[in-house]
Amino acid sequence: MVDYRRTSHSVSKMSVHLVWVTKYRYHVLQGDIQQRTRDLIIQICNSENVQILKGVVSKDHVHVHVEYPPSLSVSILVKKLKGRTSRILQNEFPILKQKYWGRHFWAVGYGAWSTGQITDEMVQEYLEHHREKPNTEKGNWIFE
Protein backbone atom coordinates (compact mmCIF):
# COMPACT_ATOMS: atom_id res chain seq x y z
CA MET A 1 0.00 0.00 0.00
CA VAL A 2 1.25 3.47 -0.89
CA ASP A 3 2.08 5.79 2.02
CA TYR A 4 0.57 9.16 1.18
CA ARG A 5 1.45 12.44 2.86
CA ARG A 6 -1.79 13.86 4.24
CA THR A 7 -2.57 17.34 5.48
CA SER A 8 -5.90 19.00 6.21
CA HIS A 9 -6.11 20.15 2.57
CA SER A 10 -4.02 17.76 0.51
CA VAL A 11 -2.88 14.23 -0.14
CA SER A 12 0.42 13.76 -1.93
CA LYS A 13 3.25 11.39 -2.74
CA MET A 14 5.98 13.46 -4.32
CA SER A 15 9.40 11.93 -4.69
CA VAL A 16 12.52 12.98 -6.54
CA HIS A 17 16.00 11.61 -7.18
CA LEU A 18 18.58 14.36 -6.55
CA VAL A 19 22.26 14.38 -7.49
CA TRP A 20 24.92 17.02 -6.87
CA VAL A 21 28.70 16.97 -7.09
CA THR A 22 31.67 18.48 -5.30
CA LYS A 23 33.38 21.39 -7.00
CA TYR A 24 36.02 20.16 -9.47
CA ARG A 25 34.77 16.61 -8.68
CA TYR A 26 37.45 16.37 -5.96
CA HIS A 27 37.23 13.08 -4.04
CA VAL A 28 36.80 14.71 -0.63
CA LEU A 29 33.69 12.87 0.61
CA GLN A 30 35.59 10.16 2.44
CA GLY A 31 35.99 9.08 6.06
CA ASP A 32 34.74 11.57 8.63
CA ILE A 33 33.69 14.07 5.96
CA GLN A 34 31.55 11.43 4.28
CA GLN A 35 29.90 10.46 7.58
CA ARG A 36 29.30 14.09 8.55
CA THR A 37 27.81 14.84 5.11
CA ARG A 38 25.36 11.99 5.57
CA ASP A 39 24.45 13.14 9.09
CA LEU A 40 23.92 16.73 7.95
CA ILE A 41 21.69 15.67 5.06
CA ILE A 42 19.60 13.60 7.47
CA GLN A 43 19.30 16.54 9.89
CA ILE A 44 18.33 18.98 7.14
CA CYS A 45 15.74 16.61 5.68
CA ASN A 46 14.24 15.99 9.12
CA SER A 47 13.98 19.73 9.76
CA GLU A 48 12.26 20.25 6.39
CA ASN A 49 9.81 17.33 6.81
CA VAL A 50 11.51 15.41 3.98
CA GLN A 51 11.75 11.62 4.12
CA ILE A 52 14.92 10.03 2.75
CA LEU A 53 14.03 6.86 0.87
CA LYS A 54 17.63 6.04 -0.06
CA GLY A 55 20.89 7.96 -0.06
CA VAL A 56 24.40 7.49 -1.38
CA VAL A 57 27.40 9.60 -0.40
CA SER A 58 30.11 8.81 -2.95
CA LYS A 59 33.64 10.21 -3.05
CA ASP A 60 32.69 13.19 -5.21
CA HIS A 61 28.91 13.31 -5.38
CA VAL A 62 25.68 12.68 -3.48
CA HIS A 63 22.53 10.85 -4.57
CA VAL A 64 19.35 11.08 -2.52
CA HIS A 65 15.91 9.73 -3.28
CA VAL A 66 13.46 11.70 -1.17
CA GLU A 67 9.75 12.11 -0.58
CA TYR A 68 8.91 15.75 0.15
CA PRO A 69 5.90 17.91 1.03
CA PRO A 70 4.12 19.79 -1.76
CA SER A 71 4.80 23.10 0.02
CA LEU A 72 8.56 22.68 -0.56
CA SER A 73 10.03 23.21 -4.01
CA VAL A 74 12.85 20.97 -5.19
CA SER A 75 15.11 23.97 -5.90
CA ILE A 76 14.65 25.35 -2.36
CA LEU A 77 15.33 21.89 -0.89
CA VAL A 78 18.57 21.53 -2.87
CA LYS A 79 19.59 25.09 -1.96
CA LYS A 80 19.18 24.24 1.73
CA LEU A 81 20.98 20.88 1.41
CA LYS A 82 23.95 22.26 -0.51
CA GLY A 83 24.20 25.56 1.36
CA ARG A 84 24.01 24.24 4.89
CA THR A 85 26.27 21.24 4.27
CA SER A 86 28.86 23.42 2.52
CA ARG A 87 29.02 25.98 5.33
CA ILE A 88 29.13 23.43 8.15
CA LEU A 89 31.60 21.04 6.48
CA GLN A 90 34.03 23.85 5.67
CA ASN A 91 33.83 25.16 9.23
CA GLU A 92 34.36 21.72 10.79
CA PHE A 93 37.06 20.43 8.42
CA PRO A 94 39.86 22.98 7.87
CA ILE A 95 41.39 20.85 5.10
CA LEU A 96 38.38 21.74 2.93
CA LYS A 97 39.17 25.45 3.26
CA GLN A 98 42.55 24.75 1.66
CA LYS A 99 41.00 22.97 -1.32
CA TYR A 100 38.02 25.30 -1.69
CA TRP A 101 39.47 28.75 -1.08
CA GLY A 102 36.40 30.47 -2.58
CA ARG A 103 34.09 28.91 0.05
CA HIS A 104 32.23 27.01 -2.69
CA PHE A 105 32.23 23.34 -1.75
CA TRP A 106 29.62 22.04 -4.19
CA ALA A 107 29.66 22.56 -7.95
CA VAL A 108 27.04 24.84 -9.45
CA GLY A 109 23.79 23.06 -10.28
CA TYR A 110 22.22 19.70 -9.55
CA GLY A 111 20.26 16.92 -11.20
CA ALA A 112 16.64 16.21 -10.29
CA TRP A 113 14.46 13.45 -11.69
CA SER A 114 10.88 12.93 -10.69
CA THR A 115 10.24 9.31 -9.91
CA GLY A 116 6.73 9.56 -11.28
CA GLN A 117 7.83 8.45 -14.75
CA ILE A 118 9.71 5.44 -13.40
CA THR A 119 9.02 3.28 -10.42
CA ASP A 120 10.61 3.85 -7.04
CA GLU A 121 11.98 0.31 -7.27
CA MET A 122 13.94 1.25 -10.41
CA VAL A 123 15.60 4.15 -8.57
CA GLN A 124 16.30 1.96 -5.52
CA GLU A 125 17.87 -0.70 -7.74
CA TYR A 126 19.99 1.96 -9.49
CA LEU A 127 21.25 3.22 -6.13
CA GLU A 128 21.99 -0.34 -4.97
CA HIS A 129 24.52 -0.64 -7.81
CA HIS A 130 26.67 1.88 -5.92
CA ARG A 131 27.14 -0.56 -3.03
CA GLU A 132 30.61 -2.00 -2.58
CA LYS A 133 29.93 -4.06 0.49
CA PRO A 134 26.93 -4.64 2.76
CA ASN A 135 26.61 -2.12 5.57
CA THR A 136 23.27 -2.82 7.19
CA GLU A 137 23.93 -0.62 10.22
CA LYS A 138 23.63 2.46 8.00
CA GLY A 139 19.94 1.87 7.23
CA ASN A 140 19.03 3.37 3.87
CA TRP A 141 22.53 4.75 3.27
CA ILE A 142 25.16 3.22 1.01
CA PHE A 143 28.82 4.20 1.13
CA GLU A 144 31.10 3.70 -1.86
C-alpha positions as CSV (number, residue, x, y, z in Angstrom):
1,M,0.0,0.0,0.0
2,V,1.2,3.5,-0.9
3,D,2.1,5.8,2.0
4,Y,0.6,9.2,1.2
5,R,1.4,12.4,2.9
6,R,-1.8,13.9,4.2
7,T,-2.6,17.3,5.5
8,S,-5.9,19.0,6.2
9,H,-6.1,20.1,2.6
10,S,-4.0,17.8,0.5
11,V,-2.9,14.2,-0.1
12,S,0.4,13.8,-1.9
13,K,3.2,11.4,-2.7
14,M,6.0,13.5,-4.3
15,S,9.4,11.9,-4.7
16,V,12.5,13.0,-6.5
17,H,16.0,11.6,-7.2
18,L,18.6,14.4,-6.6
19,V,22.3,14.4,-7.5
20,W,24.9,17.0,-6.9
21,V,28.7,17.0,-7.1
22,T,31.7,18.5,-5.3
23,K,33.4,21.4,-7.0
24,Y,36.0,20.2,-9.5
25,R,34.8,16.6,-8.7
26,Y,37.5,16.4,-6.0
27,H,37.2,13.1,-4.0
28,V,36.8,14.7,-0.6
29,L,33.7,12.9,0.6
30,Q,35.6,10.2,2.4
31,G,36.0,9.1,6.1
32,D,34.7,11.6,8.6
33,I,33.7,14.1,6.0
34,Q,31.5,11.4,4.3
35,Q,29.9,10.5,7.6
36,R,29.3,14.1,8.5
37,T,27.8,14.8,5.1
38,R,25.4,12.0,5.6
39,D,24.5,13.1,9.1
40,L,23.9,16.7,7.9
41,I,21.7,15.7,5.1
42,I,19.6,13.6,7.5
43,Q,19.3,16.5,9.9
44,I,18.3,19.0,7.1
45,C,15.7,16.6,5.7
46,N,14.2,16.0,9.1
47,S,14.0,19.7,9.8
48,E,12.3,20.2,6.4
49,N,9.8,17.3,6.8
50,V,11.5,15.4,4.0
51,Q,11.8,11.6,4.1
52,I,14.9,10.0,2.8
53,L,14.0,6.9,0.9
54,K,17.6,6.0,-0.1
55,G,20.9,8.0,-0.1
56,V,24.4,7.5,-1.4
57,V,27.4,9.6,-0.4
58,S,30.1,8.8,-3.0
59,K,33.6,10.2,-3.0
60,D,32.7,13.2,-5.2
61,H,28.9,13.3,-5.4
62,V,25.7,12.7,-3.5
63,H,22.5,10.8,-4.6
64,V,19.3,11.1,-2.5
65,H,15.9,9.7,-3.3
66,V,13.5,11.7,-1.2
67,E,9.7,12.1,-0.6
68,Y,8.9,15.7,0.1
69,P,5.9,17.9,1.0
70,P,4.1,19.8,-1.8
71,S,4.8,23.1,0.0
72,L,8.6,22.7,-0.6
73,S,10.0,23.2,-4.0
74,V,12.9,21.0,-5.2
75,S,15.1,24.0,-5.9
76,I,14.7,25.3,-2.4
77,L,15.3,21.9,-0.9
78,V,18.6,21.5,-2.9
79,K,19.6,25.1,-2.0
80,K,19.2,24.2,1.7
81,L,21.0,20.9,1.4
82,K,23.9,22.3,-0.5
83,G,24.2,25.6,1.4
84,R,24.0,24.2,4.9
85,T,26.3,21.2,4.3
86,S,28.9,23.4,2.5
87,R,29.0,26.0,5.3
88,I,29.1,23.4,8.1
89,L,31.6,21.0,6.5
90,Q,34.0,23.8,5.7
91,N,33.8,25.2,9.2
92,E,34.4,21.7,10.8
93,F,37.1,20.4,8.4
94,P,39.9,23.0,7.9
95,I,41.4,20.8,5.1
96,L,38.4,21.7,2.9
97,K,39.2,25.5,3.3
98,Q,42.6,24.7,1.7
99,K,41.0,23.0,-1.3
100,Y,38.0,25.3,-1.7
101,W,39.5,28.7,-1.1
102,G,36.4,30.5,-2.6
103,R,34.1,28.9,0.0
104,H,32.2,27.0,-2.7
105,F,32.2,23.3,-1.8
106,W,29.6,22.0,-4.2
107,A,29.7,22.6,-7.9
108,V,27.0,24.8,-9.4
109,G,23.8,23.1,-10.3
110,Y,22.2,19.7,-9.5
111,G,20.3,16.9,-11.2
112,A,16.6,16.2,-10.3
113,W,14.5,13.4,-11.7
114,S,10.9,12.9,-10.7
115,T,10.2,9.3,-9.9
116,G,6.7,9.6,-11.3
117,Q,7.8,8.4,-14.8
118,I,9.7,5.4,-13.4
119,T,9.0,3.3,-10.4
120,D,10.6,3.9,-7.0
121,E,12.0,0.3,-7.3
122,M,13.9,1.2,-10.4
123,V,15.6,4.1,-8.6
124,Q,16.3,2.0,-5.5
125,E,17.9,-0.7,-7.7
126,Y,20.0,2.0,-9.5
127,L,21.3,3.2,-6.1
128,E,22.0,-0.3,-5.0
129,H,24.5,-0.6,-7.8
130,H,26.7,1.9,-5.9
131,R,27.1,-0.6,-3.0
132,E,30.6,-2.0,-2.6
133,K,29.9,-4.1,0.5
134,P,26.9,-4.6,2.8
135,N,26.6,-2.1,5.6
136,T,23.3,-2.8,7.2
137,E,23.9,-0.6,10.2
138,K,23.6,2.5,8.0
139,G,19.9,1.9,7.2
140,N,19.0,3.4,3.9
141,W,22.5,4.7,3.3
142,I,25.2,3.2,1.0
143,F,28.8,4.2,1.1
144,E,31.1,3.7,-1.9
